[in-house]
Amino acid sequence: MIAYEFYTADEKDEFHLLGILPERRKDPIRITRESILNWGKLIIGKEVDLSNFYFIQIEV
């Protein structure tokens, strides 16, 4: 199973895990970098500075 770990960096460039979301979409065409970031924004809210927001793909 594929999942995504979402991180943000603070003003001291320390990285913090915000959450982990499993990928449930079966159609790989629908899975884009932008769609994954939008999905993450739903969890953490719109106040996140996107320049310090990123994800990594993991296999669980």
N, C-alpha and C positions, 0 to 999 in steps of 0.2 A: 504494500500500500504506500502511495506517495502522500507526503504531507509537506507543509511549509512552516518554517519557523520565522516569525517576524521579530525584527530587532529595531531599536532606535539608539542613537548615540546622544549623549548629553554634552553639555558645554566643555567637559573635560575629556571628550572623546572616549568615554567609557560606554561600552555597549550593554544594553539591557534587553533581555528576552521579554517580548510583549505577549506572545501567545503562539500556539501551534494550531494550525487548521488542516484537516485531512482534505485531500482532493477527492471530490465525488463525481466530477464530470467524466463521462465516458468518452466523449468526442474530443480528441486532442486538438482539433482545429479551434475549439472554443477556449483553449488554455493558452493565454498570452501573458506576457510580463505585466501589461497594463491591467488585465482582468484579475490577476493575482494581487496586485497592489490595491486595486479597488476593493477587493474582498477583504484585505487586511484593514483598510480604512474603515470599513463597516464595524469592525471590532473595537478599534482604538479611538474612533471619533475623528472629526474633521480638523481638530486643533493640532494635529501632528505636522511637524515640519518635514515635508517630503524629502528634503535634501539630506536628512539624517535618518531616513526610514528605508529599510531594505529587508529582503527575505532570502532564505536559502531553502533549497529543496532537499528533503531527506526521504529515506525509505524506512518505513516502520515495519 
